[in-house]
Amino acid sequence: MAEVSTNDLANGQANQPQLVLQKIYVKDVSFEAPNAPQIFQEIDERDQPQVQLNLAQKATDLGNSLYEVVLSLTLTCTVGQRTAYLAEVEQAGLFGITGFDAADHAGIIGSYCPNLLFPYARQVISSLVLEGGFPPFLLQPINFDALFAEQQRRAMGGEQAPATLNS
């Protein structure tokens, strides 16, 4: 039988699952406006810009119950056949995760962590687009719970497909 100190019991920490956010940081960021400045003249009411969001995530086990989760967002805006801008960010976080069963652990990595990282990534993308000289763009909330459930469903069926959102 494992010994539990009175301090652990008093603090309610005996064999309790723990999730600790240790750090949030930008791992990589990029902005390109390959057709500037001509593209600024093409953005008008007649030719609406089309925006595509590609979303990916990866998790790396760093040992000692520490995980790096990276949420990658790539926003591509086109006007007609020309690229107005391409904004990319890899928003990362270090998470201490211990004491969870396999299903809960997978859900934390696949849904909870990206939910925490997304507002930071959204802010970086928004700033890049605005500072690039384009009209403000605010990414809509993403249901990472539904994306994780879909990913799990596909994994059981043997399918793999990247998440892509169009607006």
NORTAWO-V128782 format. One record per backbone hydrogen bond with DSSP energy under -1.0 kcal/mol. NH is the residue of the N-H (numbers start at 0). CO is the residue of the C=O. If there is no record, write none. Layout:
((NH | CO) (NH | CO))
This chain:
((8 | 4) (9 | 5) (10 | 6) (12 | 7) (17 | 97) (19 | 95) (21 | 93) (22 | 93) (24 | 91) (26 | 89) (27 | 89) (29 | 87) (31 | 85) (35 | 32) (38 | 34) (39 | 36) (40 | 37) (42 | 38) (43 | 41) (49 | 77) (51 | 75) (52 | 164) (53 | 73) (54 | 162) (55 | 71) (57 | 69) (59 | 67) (61 | 65) (65 | 62) (66 | 94) (67 | 59) (68 | 92) (69 | 57) (70 | 90) (71 | 55) (72 | 88) (73 | 53) (74 | 86) (75 | 51) (76 | 84) (77 | 49) (78 | 81) (81 | 78) (83 | 76) (84 | 76) (85 | 31) (86 | 74) (87 | 29) (88 | 72) (89 | 27) (90 | 70) (91 | 24) (92 | 68) (93 | 22) (94 | 66) (95 | 19) (96 | 64) (97 | 17) (104 | 100) (105 | 101) (106 | 102) (107 | 103) (108 | 104) (109 | 105) (110 | 106) (111 | 106) (112 | 107) (114 | 110) (115 | 111) (116 | 112) (117 | 113) (120 | 116) (121 | 117) (122 | 118) (123 | 119) (124 | 120) (125 | 121) (126 | 122) (127 | 123) (128 | 124) (129 | 125) (130 | 126) (131 | 127) (132 | 129) (133 | 128) (143 | 141) (146 | 142) (147 | 143) (148 | 144) (149 | 145) (150 | 146) (151 | 147) (152 | 148) (153 | 149) (154 | 150) (155 | 151) (156 | 152) (158 | 153) (164 | 52) (166 | 50))
